[in-house]
Amino acid sequence: MEGQLCTNLEISVGKPPGASPPSFIALLKVYRELLVSRIRNTQCLIDNLIKNDYFSTEDAEIVVQFPTQADKVRKILDLVQSKGEEVSEYFICVLQKVTDAYYELQPWLDEIGYEPSENICNKPVVNTDPVSRYCQKLRYELARDSKFVTSYAQREEMLLEEIYSNSIMELVSFTNESLGEVCQLEALFDDEVGLINEDGETIYVFGDAGIGKSILLQKIQSLWARKELDVGAKFFFRFRCRMFSCFKEDEAICLKDLLFKYNCYPDQDPTEVFHHILQFPHTVLFTFDGFDEIYSNFDLSSVPEMCSPDEPIHPLVLLVSLLRGKLLKGSKKILTARTGTEIQRNIIRKKVLLRGFSSNNLKEYTAMFFKDEGQRTLVLNQLEANPNLCSLCSVPLFCWIIFKCYEHFHSMFDSHELPDCSVTLTDVFLLMIEVHLNRSLKTSLLKNNTRSQAEMFKSRKETLLALGKMAYKGMENSFFIFEQEEVSSANISEEDLQLGFLRTVKGYSGCDDQSTYEFLHLTLQSFFTALFLVIEEKVGAKELLQFFNECSSTETAQPTCLRIPWLKKQLAGEDPFRNNEHFHFTNLFLCGLLSRSKQKLFRHLVLPAVIKRKRKTLITYLGESMKSHLKGLTRSRLLGYNQIQVQPNFVWMLRCLYETQSEKVGKLAAKRMHANYIKLTYCNAYSADCSAISFIVHHFQKRLALDLDNNNINDYGVKQLLPCFSKLAVIRLSVNQVTDHGVRILYEELSKYQIVTFLGLYNNQITDVGAKYVAKLIEECSSLEYVKIGANKITSEGGKCLAQAIQKSKTMFEIGLAFNGITTEGGKSIAEAMQHNNSVKIFWLTKNELDDEAAMSFAEMLKVNKKLVHLWLIQNQITAKGVKYLSEALKENTAIKEVCLNGNLISQEEAKAFENEERIICF
C-alpha cells in the first residue's frame, strides 16, 4: 500500500508544466509516521521556519513544550500543514538541503523525486544542524592547532607550510618488502595501492625516532582542516598515545567522552552528534600518534573483547576496540609507532615505512629552511664535504637541529662552519644544548658572546643537572609526561623552562590549572638522562649500565605494546607496554658523552677521576657485551668465507661503539667477530649507520664481504663506506636508496683496488647514468664476477653500455638485469655482445620489454655462445614465433641447460609445440 501511495505521489510531485501543482500537505499526511520516526533534529527546522516568517516565536514555544522528540515533530507537522502548501513545500526543501541533519530521509526524498519550485528555491535555508556546526568547529580548531610547529625553543613557532617537506614514504608488505612509494597523501587511503589486508582498518605508519611521523600526522590534519584532503572524512579525531598512560587503573570513560573531551566538544546537542558518528563511522578519521609510547600496568586480559559505545570503561580498552574495529567499524585510522613495534596482521590494512629524506628531499628542505641562496649554498657545500653530517640529515629531526645550529653560528659569528666538524649524534645534541644556552644569555648589541662550550656548560651545570635528574627518573619508569609538582621537585625554574627543552602539553593533567610538561622529543629526554648519569658524581656502576640491561633481553620476539590477542605473543615476564628504543638512545648518548674527546668538556663539570672511573666501567662492559653477543649469532661456512648473520639489535651496538670513538674498542670488536662475511640484512640500518660500520670494518686485516641488503642506505651512506672499500671483495646494497651518484662513488673506489668480485645493487634508484658507471667497472675491474642491478630504471641506453662492457669481460659469471625497462634495441645489443663472451654462465633478463625480434637475436647468440648455461627471459613480450627461434637454436647448442620463458605471450596450446625440447620452459 505504501509503495502504491509513493508511486502515485511521485507522479503528482513530478507532474509536467501546466498540470495542477502537487499537494505537499497530502504528502506530509501520508508519510507522517515516517517523518516522525526519522527526524531527529527539530531545531534546524524551527530556525528556518522562523527566519522565513513561516513560524512565529509563539509557534516555536508551543513546539518546545512537548517532552519527546517525536511529539515535537508531530506538532511541527500539524502547524506546517495548517499554514498551507508553500510552508509544507518549504518544510520538505529544508529536509533536502540540510543533508547532515536529515540523512535518514535522503532515500525517501530521492524516491518521491522532489524538486523545489522556483518560489521555494529563492527562500534561504540555513544549516543550524549541530552535526554540521560541529564539523565546522572541528575544522577550525584543527586548522588553528596545526598551523604552527613549535620549535625546541618554545618562544619560536614556525608555520607548518614553511617547515614541512616531503620525505620517502614507502608502502610495504607484512614482511616489509616494498610495494611502491606514496607520492600523494590521499594514496594512504586508496585501496588500489598497497592494500595488504582488506579486513584490517588501520594504516600503520612506522619509522625510527625523529623520522617525521608526528609532523606527517600534523600535515594530514592541516590538509583535512582546509578541505584539501579528499578521503570522505567528515570528522577528524587525533590522539597522542602517551595520554593513555596517564589514566589511572580504575578510571573509566565512555567513547563519547573520549572523542569530545579530548578533542573538541560540540556546542549543541552532543547526543545527536555522537549518534551521527555511530550511524556513519566511515566518515570518521582517527590518528593515533606514538603507539610505542604507551606504558601502563593495566591488565587488558581482565576485560571482555567487546565493549559498548555507551558503557564507561578504561580508555585503553576503548583504544584497542577502535583499532580492532569493534567500535566504529569502518572508520579510517592511522597509527604511528617506532620501528620494532610490530602489531599482528589482523588489524593492519596498510603498512607504511618512513625512510626520511632522500638527497632530493634534503635539497628541497634546505631551500625551504635557508631562503638566502648564498647561505643555502654554503650549507650544502659543507654537507657535501661531510658525509657524516649529511647522513644524519636524512633523519628530519636531526636535520632540523643541525640546520638550527648552522643558523645560530651564522648569526653569532657570520659563518656557517660548525665547530670541530661535528660527526656523531652526541656532538649534534651537545651543539644543540650549547646553542640554546647561548641564546638565553643577555648579550651586548655590539659584542657577540664568545664563551666556549665548556664555560657555557659549567655556568649552567645546575640547570643541566635538574633537567637530567627529571629525565632520568622518567626514563627509569618509562614516564614521558611530567606534572608541575615533578618539575618543581626537580628544582627546574621558570627560567629553565624558557630554554625550550621542555614544552607544555594539553589534555593529560587532571587539574586544569596545573601545567603538564614533556621533553620536546623522546630522544632529548634520552640525552638528558645520559647527561645526568655522567655529571652526577653519585651514580655508580649499576646505575650507569642499567639501561643496557633494559636492552639486553634476547630478541626472539619483537617488542610490542599491548598484551592482547591480536598482538604478537609476549616473552614470559616482559612488560606488555615496552619498546626499548628510548633506552637504546640513552646508551648511545652515554657512550658519546664518555668518549675520550669529551673529557675536556666534562672536567669542568665533574671530577676527572669520576669520569675516568665511569669510562672504564663502560668500556669494560662494551667489550664483554660484544663478546657475549657475538657468541650467540648465527654462523655459516660459504665458499671462501666465514659468515656471521647479525640481528637488528647489533646495529645499536655498532652505534654505541662508534659514539665512543675509541680505536681500541673498534679493533677489539673486529677481532672478536671471527668472520670475514658480515651479513647485516633487514637490520633497518640508515646511512648514518655506515659511519659505525666503517668504524669497525676498516680494522679488518683481510678481504671482506659486507651484505647490507634490505636496509635504508642512500648515497651518503655509500660515501661513508669509503674507509672499507680497500677491504671489500663482496659489497651488497640491494633494496636500498642508492642513486646514480652512489654508483659513481662505488665505481671510483672499487676500480682503485681491483678486488671486488660481487656487486649487488638490485632494487635501488639507478638509471642509465648509473648503468654506465657499472659498465665501466665491469670493463676496468678484472676481479668482478657477479653484478646484480635488476629492478632499477635502466632502459636500452644503459643496456647498450652494459653490452659493450660484457663483450670485453673475461671474468663475469652472472649478470642480473631483471625488472628494468630494456626494450628490443637494448636486448639485441646484449645478445650480440654475448656472442663474443665466453665467461658469463647465468643471465637474468626477467620482466623487461623484449619481443620476438630480441628473441631472434638471442637465438643467433645461442648458436655461437656455448658457455651460457641459464638464460632467463621470463615475463617479456615474446610470442610463439620468438620461442620457435630459440627452440631451433638449441639444436646447435648442447651447453645451455634452460631458457626460461614463463609469463610471455604464449598460450598453453602454443607451448605444446615445444614439449620435446625440455630446455625451453614456457609454463
Helices and strands as residue ranges (DSSP letters): H 2-13, H 24-30, H 32-38, H 43-51, H 57-64, H 69-82, H 85-97, G 103-105, H 106-112, H 118-121, H 130-146, E 148-150, E 157-159, H 160-163, E 168-172, E 178-181, G 185-189, E 202-207, H 213-225, E 235-240, G 241-245, H 255-261, H 270-279, G 281-283, E 284-289, G 291-293, G 300-302, H 315-324, E 332-338, G 345-347, E 348-356, H 359-369, H 373-385, H 387-392, H 396-413, G 419-421, H 425-439, H 453-459, H 461-476, E 482-483, H 484-489, H 494-497, E 502-505, E 516-519, H 522-535, H 541-544, H 546-550, H 581-593, G 596-598, H 599-602, H 608-631, E 634-638, E 641-645, H 648-660, H 663-673, E 677-679, H 689-697, E 704-707, H 715-720, G 722-724, E 728-732, H 740-753, E 758-760, H 768-780, E 786-788, H 796-808, E 814-816, H 824-834, E 842-844, H 852-864, E 870-872, H 880-890, E 898-900, H 908-911, G 912-914, E 920-921
